Amino acid sequence: MSIIECAVKFNELSRFAPNQVATEEMRIDHFEQGLRGKEKQIIAGYTYVSFQQMYQKAVNIACIISKTEIENGEKDQVKEEFGPRGSNSQGNRNFRRFKHGMK
């Protein structure tokens, strides 16, 4: 689930438990607990004044993470095509070196 989808679901469910999200601090804590993965690890390192501030930070972080994953995915795809050392017309074969004058 994306950060945006998570926030929408959080807002929908928070209507049914207003005592759990009575203050901004409680909203922030509960939303943070619902996050998963890298976003949660990064978000947990900051202090927020409002839920909206934390939400905006989470969306920005999610965009950066997805962009990085896309770039890394493209790099992995290049490695699969060309092997670990890039382009190699010899197919990564090892050849013996011949010394001149020796049989």
C-alpha positions, 0 to 999 in steps of 0.5 A, a space after each residue: 500500500 502506498 503512503 497516500 493509500 495508507 493515509 486515506 485508510 487511516 483517516 477513514 478508520 480514525 473516524 471510528 476511534 476518535 479517542 485513539 486519535 484525539 491529539 496531533 501527537 496521537 495521530 502521528 504515533 498511530 500513523 507511524 506505527 502503521 507504516 512499514 519498511 524503509 519509509 517507517 525507518 526514515 520517518 521514525 527519525 524525525 519529530 513532527 509538529 502536525 500530522 500534515 507535516 509528517 504526511 508530507 514528509 512521508 510522501 516525499 520519502 516514498 517518492 525518493 525511495 521509489 525513484 532510487 529503486 527504479 534506478 537500481 532496477 535499471 542498473 541490475 537489468 544492465 548487469 543481467 544483459 552484460 554481465 558483472 563487468 559490463 559489455 563483453 563481446 567474448 561472453 566473459 570467457 577466460 583466455 590463456 595468454 600466449 608468450 612469444 617464442 614459447 611452445 
